[in-house]
Each structure stands twice: as C-alpha cells, then as structure tokens.
C-alpha cells in the first residue's frame, strides 16, 4: 500500500531516531544489565545499585527500551528480561555486536563518512591514521572484541554451512584465516575421516591450538601460522575462506585468491563463504553490512557479478553457488 506524506515522514523519522535505541542498547550492554536480570525481575534501584549507575537516568533508558520489546516493565519501575533482552547477556551476539558497532573507535570512524564519500578513502583510516588491522595490533582489547564477534558469527553459521555442503570423502581441509577453528572443527566432527589445518596469524594460533586440544582433535587437526597475503599452505583438497574477502578491497582480495590458487592442486576446490548482495531494491542485511565494511575495513559485501570479477583474473571459475539456511552463501570455485 502506498504511504501518504505523513506516513513517509513517520517512517523516515523512525530510521533517523534508531540511533537513540542502538545507543541505549550499547549503554545497558556496557553495564551488563541483562546479566543482572538473569536470575529474575529487579527494581530499578536494585539494578542501579548492582550496576553502580544513576537510578533515574537508568530508569529512563530501561523504560525506552521496554517500549520497543527490549526488557519489560512488569511493575512500576521493576524490570525483567524479554527474549530479545536475553541476547544481550555477556557473550551473546546482541551484546558483542552492540559493544563493537557502537564502541568509541567505531563511532569515530563513522564521523568521517562524509569525507569518505567525497574522497573514496576508508573512513577508519581518516579517523585513526592507519588501517584497521594495523590499529588492532596496538589495541588488544578492541581486537579481542572483534575476534569474539567473528567467533559468534562462526558459531551461528556453521550448522547452516555443514548442512548445505557435502564434505564426504574429503581428506584434508585448510581453513584460511580460520580464527580459533570453530567452523573447521565442526566440519571435522561431522566428517570423521577428514583432517584439517587452521591457517592463521601468529597471534591467533595459540587460541586455535587450545580449542583443538579442548575438543580432543589433536590427531586430526592442527593450527599453523599463515599470512594469506604472502603464502597459503599446500596440500588441501578443500580450501575455505569464510568471511575473509569482505574485509578487503578488490586488489587485496585478488592477492589472497592467487595465493590460494598457487597452493591448490588441480582437483582442489575453494569455498568462499560470504553474503551475496541481491539486485534491485530488495531489503538485505548484506546491503547494510556493506556500509560497515566500507567505513571500517575498506572492504565490501559483493554481488554475484562482483565475485565473478574477482575470481576470473585470479585463475578461478565459480562452479556453483549454494545458498544456506542463513544469510550466507557457499561459493564453490575451481582452478582454470
């Protein structure tokens, strides 16, 4: 149904004012309010006392969030969790993403969006003077938050990936930039004859090795140091790049892909796991996440055609694109 001018105005204002909600979510995440309410309803005075916050100010934030389904005011100035608020507990997706996307360093980058729009330069670099991944080396707390967010993304997507792709008969899987190994270890759990390697930066290898040991997978999985801009380990039947390419602009993605190409034998396959931007005006989280990548990393989410433009000059052809139950696609490529 076509909206009139008043309805259009209301819809636009809702979009403009969404910052008020997201900033409030960030504030209560910083105070761990969802954890405080995990054992049951509490009065605003109790919550304020435990969180060491100002009671009246906290109440106004909680009241606003309750009005949009985050928390519930069950009695006057007494709140409880809602299913949405459950996602704001420490370590949950809502909490981690809120803390990351609304951190001071992230906010500072978005301030430079207008200048980025004029120049094409990455807003994060304009704000901080260096690229994100160089900055993270000097800011370990921010890096920890980013890696936690990536781990959550892996945990929430691995079932969709393992349910959508048949790894039967695969001898060796190499996960390039595989983090702590969440995805690869899940694949190995479901494919008992396969072995795997997590190829990561040196700073991530100890965490990956600990996870391998905790899952008693030492005989079937290892973690090694790898800089995918320099060299990728050989010997894999399947190579995985999961949510890697969207971090980088096209020229750097082509370096990563060419290094994979050099490491692969003729029968190897490359699996690129990413969102794919749909055409036209169709709503998609990929179109919004693309803005975050543009501002923070200088990378991008991509359309099918843009992936083809990346793969062909790098010596690959896309053999098939497999949708998963989530927002991700498995783009299978072979050497040409």
C-alpha positions in Angstrom: 0.0 0.0 0.0 1.3 3.4 -1.0 2.1 5.7 2.0 1.0 9.3 2.2 3.3 12.1 3.1 2.7 11.9 6.9 3.3 8.1 6.9 6.5 8.7 4.8 7.6 11.3 7.3 7.0 9.0 10.3 8.9 6.2 8.6 11.8 8.4 7.8 11.9 9.8 11.4 11.9 6.2 12.8 15.0 5.5 10.7 16.7 8.7 11.9 15.9 8.1 15.5 17.0 4.4 15.6 20.3 5.7 16.9 18.5 6.5 20.2 17.7 2.9 20.6 21.0 1.5 19.5 23.0 3.8 21.8 20.8 2.8 24.7 21.4 -0.9 23.9 25.1 -0.1 24.0 24.8 1.6 27.3 23.0 -1.3 29.0 25.4 -3.8 27.4 28.3 -1.9 29.0 26.6 -2.2 32.4 25.7 -5.9 31.9 22.1 -5.2 32.7 20.9 -8.4 31.1 23.2 -10.4 33.3 21.9 -8.6 36.4 18.3 -9.6 35.4 19.2 -13.2 34.5 18.0 -14.5 37.9 14.7 -12.7 37.8 12.9 -9.3 37.9 14.5 -6.5 39.9 13.6 -2.9 40.7 15.4 -0.1 39.1 17.0 0.8 42.4 18.3 -2.8 42.7 19.6 -2.7 39.2 21.2 0.7 39.6 22.9 -0.4 42.9 24.4 -3.6 41.3 25.5 -1.8 38.1 26.8 1.3 40.0 24.7 3.6 37.9 22.3 6.6 38.4 18.9 5.3 39.2 16.8 8.0 37.5 18.9 8.0 34.3 18.9 4.2 34.1 15.1 4.1 34.5 14.6 6.4 31.6 16.8 4.2 29.4 15.1 1.0 30.6 11.6 2.5 30.0 12.5 3.4 26.5 14.0 0.0 25.7 11.0 -1.7 27.2 8.8 0.2 24.8 10.4 -1.5 21.9 10.5 -5.0 23.3 13.9 -5.0 25.0 13.2 -5.7 28.7 9.7 -5.5 30.2 8.5 -3.2 33.0 6.4 -5.8 34.8 5.5 -3.4 37.7 6.2 0.3 38.3 10.0 0.6 38.0 10.5 -3.1 38.1 12.0 -4.9 35.0 12.6 -8.3 33.7 14.2 -9.9 30.6 12.4 -10.5 27.4 13.5 -13.0 24.7 15.2 -10.1 22.9 17.0 -8.9 26.0 18.3 -12.5 26.6 20.5 -11.8 23.5 22.2 -9.0 25.5 23.8 -11.3 28.1 27.6 -11.3 28.2 29.0 -13.3 25.3 25.7 -13.4 23.3 25.5 -12.0 19.8 23.5 -8.9 20.7 25.9 -7.8 23.4 29.1 -8.4 21.5 27.8 -6.7 18.3 26.4 -3.8 20.2 29.7 -3.2 22.1 31.7 -3.5 18.8 29.5 -1.4 16.5 29.0 1.4 19.0 32.5 1.5 20.5 34.3 4.8 20.6 36.7 3.7 17.9 33.9 2.6 15.6 31.9 5.8 16.2 34.9 7.9 15.4 35.3 6.2 12.0 31.6 6.8 11.1 32.1 10.5 11.8 34.3 10.6 8.7 31.7 9.1 6.4 31.0 12.4 4.6 34.7 12.8 3.9 35.0 9.2 2.8 32.0 9.9 0.5 33.9 12.7 -1.2 37.3 11.1 -1.4 36.7 7.4 -1.6 39.2 6.9 1.3 38.4 4.5 4.1 36.7 6.4 7.0 38.6 4.4 9.6 41.9 5.4 8.2 40.8 9.0 8.0 39.8 8.9 11.7 42.7 6.8 13.1 45.5 7.4 10.7 46.2 3.7 9.9 44.2 0.7 8.6 42.0 -1.3 11.0 44.1 -4.4 11.3 47.3 -2.4 12.0 45.4 -0.4 14.6 44.1 -3.6 16.2 47.7 -4.8 16.8 48.1 -1.7 19.1 44.7 -2.1 20.7 44.3 -5.6 22.0 41.0 -5.0 23.8 39.4 -3.9 20.6 41.0 -6.8 18.8 39.6 -9.3 21.4 36.1 -7.9 20.9 36.4 -8.2 17.1 37.6 -11.8 17.3 34.8 -12.6 19.8 32.3 -11.2 17.2 33.8 -13.4 14.5 33.7 -16.4 16.7 30.0 -15.8 17.3 29.4 -15.4 13.6 31.1 -18.8 13.1 29.0 -20.5 15.8 25.8 -19.2 14.4 26.6 -20.1 10.9 28.4 -23.4 11.0 25.3 -25.6 11.1 24.0 -23.8 8.0 27.3 -24.5 6.2 27.7 -28.1 7.3 24.1 -28.8 6.4 24.4 -27.2 3.0 27.7 -28.7 1.7 28.7 -32.3 1.5 32.3 -32.8 2.8 32.1 -36.6 2.5 35.2 -38.2 1.1 37.4 -35.1 1.7 40.8 -35.9 3.1 42.3 -32.5 4.0 40.6 -29.2 4.6 42.5 -26.0 5.1 40.7 -23.0 6.7 42.5 -19.8 5.7 42.0 -17.2 8.4 40.0 -19.7 10.4 40.2 -17.9 13.7 40.0 -20.3 16.6 38.8 -23.1 14.3 35.1 -23.0 15.2 33.9 -23.8 11.7 36.6 -26.3 10.7 36.3 -28.3 13.9 32.6 -28.5 13.4 33.1 -29.8 9.9 35.6 -32.4 11.2 33.2 -33.5 13.9 30.6 -34.4 11.2 33.2 -36.0 8.9 35.2 -38.4 10.9 37.7 -39.3 8.2 38.7 -35.8 7.3 41.7 -33.9 8.7 42.2 -30.2 8.8 44.5 -27.2 9.2 43.7 -23.8 10.7 45.9 -21.3 9.0 46.0 -18.0 11.0 48.1 -15.1 12.1 50.6 -16.0 14.8 48.6 -14.1 17.5 45.6 -16.5 16.9 47.4 -19.8 16.7 47.7 -20.4 20.5 43.9 -19.9 20.9 43.2 -22.3 18.0 45.6 -24.9 19.5 43.8 -24.7 22.8 40.4 -25.2 21.2 41.8 -28.2 19.2 43.1 -29.7 22.5 39.8 -29.0 24.4 37.9 -30.8 21.6 40.4 -33.7 21.7 41.1 -33.2 17.9 45.0 -33.1 18.0 45.3 -36.2 15.8 43.0 -34.7 13.1 43.6 -31.0 13.2 46.5 -28.6 13.6 47.0 -24.8 13.6 49.8 -23.1 11.8 51.0 -19.5 11.2 49.9 -18.0 7.9 49.8 -14.6 6.3 47.5 -15.1 3.4 49.0 -12.1 1.6 52.3 -13.9 1.4 51.7 -17.7 1.1 48.9 -20.2 1.7 49.8 -23.8 2.9 49.7 -26.5 0.2 48.2 -30.0 0.5 44.5 -29.3 0.8 41.6 -30.9 -1.0 39.3 -28.1 0.2 40.3 -24.5 1.0 38.0 -22.3 2.9 37.8 -18.5 3.1 34.9 -17.8 5.5 34.1 -14.1 5.8 37.6 -13.1 4.8 37.2 -11.4 1.4 34.6 -8.9 2.6 37.3 -7.4 4.9 39.4 -6.3 1.9 39.2 -4.2 -1.3 39.4 -6.0 -4.6 43.1 -5.6 -5.3 44.0 -7.3 -1.9 41.3 -10.0 -2.4 43.0 -10.9 -5.7 46.3 -11.4 -3.9 44.6 -13.8 -1.4 42.9 -15.7 -4.2 46.1 -16.0 -6.3 48.0 -17.4 -3.3 45.2 -19.9 -2.8 45.5 -20.8 -6.5 49.2 -21.4 -6.2 48.7 -23.7 -3.2 46.0 -25.8 -4.7 46.3 -28.9 -6.9 44.1 -29.3 -10.0 41.4 -31.2 -8.1 41.2 -28.9 -5.1 38.2 -26.7 -4.5 37.9 -23.3 -2.9 34.9 -22.5 -0.8 34.3 -18.8 -0.3 31.6 -18.3 2.4 30.1 -14.8 2.3 26.9 -12.9 1.9 25.8 -12.0 -1.6 24.1 -8.7 -2.3 20.8 -9.2 -4.1 19.9 -6.9 -7.1 17.3 -4.2 -7.1 15.6 -2.7 -4.1 15.1 -6.0 -2.2 16.0 -5.5 1.5 19.0 -7.4 2.7 21.3 -7.2 5.8 24.2 -7.5 3.3 23.5 -4.0 1.9 23.8 -2.5 5.4 26.8 -4.6 6.5 28.4 -3.4 3.3 28.4 0.1 4.7 30.2 -1.1 7.9 32.8 -2.8 5.8 33.2 0.3 3.7 33.7 2.5 6.7 35.8 0.3 8.9 37.9 -2.0 6.7 37.7 -0.6 3.2 36.3 -3.9 2.1 32.8 -4.7 0.9 30.0 -7.2 0.6 29.6 -8.1 -3.1 27.1 -9.1 -5.7 27.4 -12.3 -7.7 28.8 -10.4 -10.7 31.4 -8.7 -8.4 32.5 -12.1 -7.2 32.9 -13.3 -10.8 35.1 -10.3 -11.5 37.3 -11.2 -8.5 37.6 -14.9 -9.3 38.3 -14.9 -13.1 41.5 -12.8 -13.1 42.8 -14.9 -10.1 42.6 -18.2 -12.0 39.3 -19.5 -10.8 35.8 -20.1 -12.2 32.8 -20.4 -10.0 31.4 -23.9 -10.3 28.3 -23.4 -8.2 26.7 -21.1 -5.6 25.0 -22.8 -2.7 22.5 -20.9 -0.5 22.4 -21.8 3.2 19.6 -21.6 5.7 21.0 -18.3 6.9 22.3 -15.2 5.1 25.5 -16.8 3.8 26.3 -18.5 0.5 28.9 -21.1 -0.2 30.7 -20.0 -3.4 32.5 -23.1 -4.8 35.3 -22.3 -7.2 37.8 -24.5 -9.2 41.1 -23.7 -10.9 41.2 -22.9 -14.5 
